[in-house]
Amino acid sequence: MPVLWDRRTGRIVSNNFPDITIDLGTEFDEWGDPGVRLYPPEHRAEIDEINQYVYDNVNNAPYKAAAATTQEEYDQWRERMSGALRRLDERLAGRRHLVGDSVTEADVRLWPTLARFDRLYNPMSGMSERSLPDFANLWAYARDLYQRPAFRDSTDFDTFDVGKPAFVNAGIDRLEVAPVHADWEQPHGRERLSES
């Protein structure tokens, strides 16, 4: 669980993950890098729309599928996430980022699920026959993010190898998926797409 913590008072300011990155991107300009604009006013409506779509169909889907109590519910969550991954792959075919010409809150919001997909979420919930490298644009995009220090320095892939948690409901005919340890260092080739 991410936490925004006040060092001076030793108190938690917020643990509401959807607000933390937006707060950091809007309320702390005095202390941040002025070149980083995660939530620029001119793109906020589109970022909010993408964030809601990503949360509903990607970030939350593995947990909903894992907790499914019926085959129908599990199958619906699998299809939602598979469809969303296909749609995001198509969106990223001609653009380097989800919104605008630089990393925004939308990219930050999608990143954790992509980073965890092949080693945790897909083996845990059985979401897709396809691994992240099978989505050419989405895989290159994920590597593009990872190869930036802000993403690389905060990602430890080995922490995702935890097996199936206890909250995964039994009795569902789940897709069996083995963890995939992909090469995140291979060149992404997305420099050709616009970047400000």
Beta strands, then each sheet from edge to edge (+ up, - down):
strand 1: 4-6
strand 2: 11-14
sheet 1: 1+ 2-
end
